[in-house]
Amino acid sequence: MNHTFSAFSWQNGLLFDYSDNLFPTKLHALVGAQLFPLKEGSTYFVFQQEGFAYVGGRFPLPAGYYGSLTAKEEFIQGSDDAKVLIIERIGYSGVFSIGGPIEETGRLKYIDGCTDSLLVPPVKLGDPCFNHLHFPAGIDQTMHTHPSMRVGLVTRGNGTCTTPFGDIPLVPGQIFIIHPDNGNVEPGTDGVKYPVGSHCFSTNDSTMDVIAYHPDSDFGPMDEDHPMINRTIVNGISAKHLEAIRTK
């Protein structure tokens, strides 16, 4: 058993149920000319890996595009050759957006030579986010964990996910979950115990691009700290510091 990594093949329907988690999430896939209904009470982070889809019958979603969808958009309808990753964040009310295609590299510096971009940023501090992670060729990441689960999809290129519990090849179209560090330790293939969720990614001659969903964040705007209020100036003082005039 790999205590870090779960891999999934492309099959229509529910792939993994994390709804009993602190950040309840379900992982779905839409494959082919299927219709996926969007339910009230959830926000859906989507990536179109192959083919084409329509959102609500009116918004196109070509290959390489991503989105944040709610029940107002009603459904996703795939083409015959569609492969759509759908991540349902239960109990979260997001904002509708569609963008793409993903760029060649990320806009932000990450670790060990990698870069990333916030495709769908957290609307407020603590909200989920959707990211594009880029690995140049010749990357060898530092072993690490995450405090919450990650859903990933290799969109292009190749690499390897190294874990103390076994290594997993990463190829285009690979869907996976990195499980969180839950405080437990388990024996690795060498018999030594390691934190659950320990992993690192590496590349050889190929670059690699991964879509990564985070169910939570420790970054984002707050009512008392966001660009609109911070850059509203009264007599030389930011409204951030003027509690008397801030909206209650």
C-alpha positions in Angstrom: 0.0 0.0 0.0 1.2 3.5 -0.8 0.4 5.8 2.1 1.0 8.9 0.0 -0.2 8.4 -3.5 -3.5 7.1 -5.1 -3.7 6.9 -8.9 -6.8 6.8 -11.0 -7.7 5.8 -14.6 -10.1 7.7 -16.7 -13.5 6.3 -16.1 -16.8 8.2 -16.0 -18.2 9.0 -12.6 -16.9 9.2 -9.0 -13.2 8.3 -8.6 -12.6 9.1 -4.9 -14.8 10.3 -2.0 -13.1 12.6 0.6 -16.5 14.0 1.8 -15.8 13.0 5.4 -12.6 15.2 5.4 -12.2 18.5 7.2 -12.3 20.0 3.7 -15.0 17.7 2.0 -14.1 17.0 -1.6 -15.1 14.5 -4.2 -13.1 13.6 -7.3 -15.0 12.9 -10.5 -14.2 12.4 -14.2 -16.4 13.0 -17.2 -15.4 10.8 -20.1 -17.1 10.9 -23.5 -20.5 12.4 -24.5 -21.8 12.4 -21.0 -23.7 15.0 -19.0 -22.5 15.9 -15.5 -25.0 17.8 -13.3 -23.8 20.5 -11.0 -25.5 20.4 -7.6 -26.4 23.2 -5.1 -24.0 23.6 -2.2 -20.8 22.7 -4.1 -18.3 24.4 -6.3 -16.6 22.5 -9.1 -13.0 23.0 -10.2 -12.5 21.5 -13.7 -9.8 20.9 -16.2 -10.4 19.8 -19.8 -7.6 17.3 -20.6 -8.8 16.2 -24.0 -11.7 16.8 -26.4 -14.3 19.5 -25.8 -17.1 20.3 -23.4 -19.9 22.9 -22.9 -20.8 24.3 -19.5 -24.5 25.0 -19.2 -24.8 24.5 -22.9 -23.4 27.9 -23.6 -19.8 28.3 -22.3 -17.2 26.4 -24.3 -14.4 24.5 -22.5 -11.7 23.5 -25.0 -8.7 21.2 -24.2 -6.2 22.9 -21.9 -8.9 25.2 -20.3 -10.0 25.2 -16.6 -12.8 26.6 -14.6 -14.6 27.2 -11.3 -18.3 26.3 -11.7 -21.4 26.4 -9.5 -25.0 25.0 -9.8 -26.0 28.2 -11.7 -24.2 26.7 -14.7 -26.4 23.6 -14.3 -24.3 20.9 -16.1 -21.2 20.0 -18.1 -21.7 18.2 -21.4 -18.7 16.4 -23.0 -17.9 15.6 -26.6 -17.4 12.1 -27.8 -13.6 12.3 -27.0 -13.9 14.4 -23.9 -11.8 13.9 -20.7 -12.7 16.4 -18.0 -11.3 16.3 -14.5 -14.0 17.5 -12.0 -13.2 18.3 -8.4 -16.2 19.0 -6.2 -15.6 21.1 -3.1 -18.6 20.4 -0.9 -20.0 23.3 1.2 -18.1 26.0 -0.6 -19.7 28.8 -2.7 -17.2 29.8 -5.3 -17.2 32.3 -8.2 -17.8 31.3 -11.8 -14.8 31.6 -14.1 -13.3 29.9 -17.1 -9.8 30.5 -18.4 -7.0 29.0 -20.5 -5.1 27.5 -22.0 -2.5 27.1 -19.2 0.8 28.8 -20.0 4.2 27.2 -20.6 5.5 28.0 -17.1 4.2 29.3 -13.8 4.1 33.0 -12.8 5.3 32.3 -9.2 8.5 30.8 -7.9 7.9 27.5 -6.0 10.7 25.1 -4.7 13.7 23.5 -6.3 13.4 25.2 -9.6 9.6 24.7 -10.1 7.1 27.5 -10.8 3.4 27.7 -10.4 0.4 29.9 -11.2 -2.9 30.5 -9.3 -5.5 29.6 -12.0 -8.4 30.1 -9.6 -7.2 32.0 -6.5 -9.0 31.9 -3.1 -11.7 34.4 -3.1 -11.1 34.9 0.7 -8.5 33.7 3.1 -9.0 29.9 3.7 -10.9 29.2 0.4 -9.8 26.5 -2.0 -7.6 27.2 -5.0 -6.7 25.7 -8.3 -3.1 25.8 -9.6 -0.8 25.1 -12.5 2.6 23.6 -11.4 5.5 23.6 -13.9 8.6 21.3 -13.6 11.5 22.1 -15.9 13.6 19.1 -17.1 16.2 17.8 -14.6 14.2 18.6 -11.4 14.7 16.7 -8.2 12.4 18.1 -5.5 13.0 18.1 -1.7 10.9 15.4 0.1 7.9 17.1 1.7 4.3 16.7 2.8 1.1 18.8 2.7 -1.4 19.6 5.5 -4.4 18.8 3.3 -5.0 16.6 0.4 -4.0 17.5 -3.2 -5.7 16.4 -6.4 -3.3 16.4 -9.4 -3.5 15.8 -13.1 -0.4 15.5 -15.4 -1.4 17.6 -18.4 1.8 17.2 -20.4 5.3 15.8 -20.0 6.7 13.1 -17.8 8.2 12.6 -14.4 8.2 10.5 -11.3 6.6 10.8 -7.9 9.1 9.4 -5.3 7.6 8.3 -2.0 9.1 6.2 0.9 6.3 3.6 0.0 7.2 3.2 -3.7 7.8 5.3 -6.8 5.1 6.1 -9.4 5.7 7.1 -13.0 3.9 10.3 -14.0 2.6 10.4 -17.6 0.2 12.7 -19.5 -3.4 12.2 -18.3 -2.4 10.6 -15.0 -4.9 11.6 -12.3 -3.8 11.3 -8.7 -4.3 12.2 -5.1 -1.5 13.1 -2.6 -2.8 12.3 0.8 -2.2 14.7 3.7 0.2 14.4 6.6 -2.2 13.2 9.2 0.3 12.8 12.0 0.8 9.1 11.4 4.0 7.3 10.4 4.1 4.2 8.3 7.0 1.8 7.4 8.5 2.5 4.0 10.0 0.0 1.6 13.3 0.2 3.6 11.5 -0.6 6.9 12.0 2.9 8.3 8.9 4.8 9.4 7.9 8.0 7.5 5.2 10.5 7.8 2.1 9.7 5.7 2.0 11.9 2.6 5.8 12.2 2.2 6.8 12.7 -1.5 8.8 14.5 -4.1 8.6 14.9 -7.8 11.4 14.6 -10.3 11.9 15.0 -14.1 14.7 13.8 -16.4 14.8 14.9 -20.0 11.2 16.1 -20.2 9.4 19.0 -18.6 6.2 18.3 -16.8 3.0 20.3 -16.1 0.5 19.4 -13.3 -2.9 20.8 -12.4 -3.1 20.9 -8.6 -6.2 21.4 -6.5 -5.9 22.6 -2.8 -9.1 22.3 -0.8 -8.0 25.1 1.6 -5.5 28.0 1.8 -3.6 30.1 4.3 -3.5 33.0 1.8 -6.2 35.3 0.4 -8.0 38.6 1.0 -9.8 39.4 4.2 -12.5 42.0 4.9 -9.9 44.0 6.7 -7.0 43.4 4.2 -7.6 43.5 0.5 -6.5 45.8 -2.4 -9.6 47.9 -2.5 -9.6 48.9 1.1 -5.8 49.0 1.5 -5.5 51.5 -1.3 -8.4 53.8 -0.2 -6.6 56.7 1.5 -8.2 59.2 3.8 -5.9 62.1 4.8 -2.9 60.0 4.1 -4.1 56.9 6.0 -5.3 53.6 4.5 -8.9 52.7 5.2 -7.4 49.4 6.4 -6.5 51.3 9.6 -9.8 53.2 9.9 -12.2 50.8 11.5 -14.8 53.6 12.0 -15.5 53.8 8.2 -15.1 50.2 7.2 -18.3 48.4 6.2 -19.8 46.5 9.2 
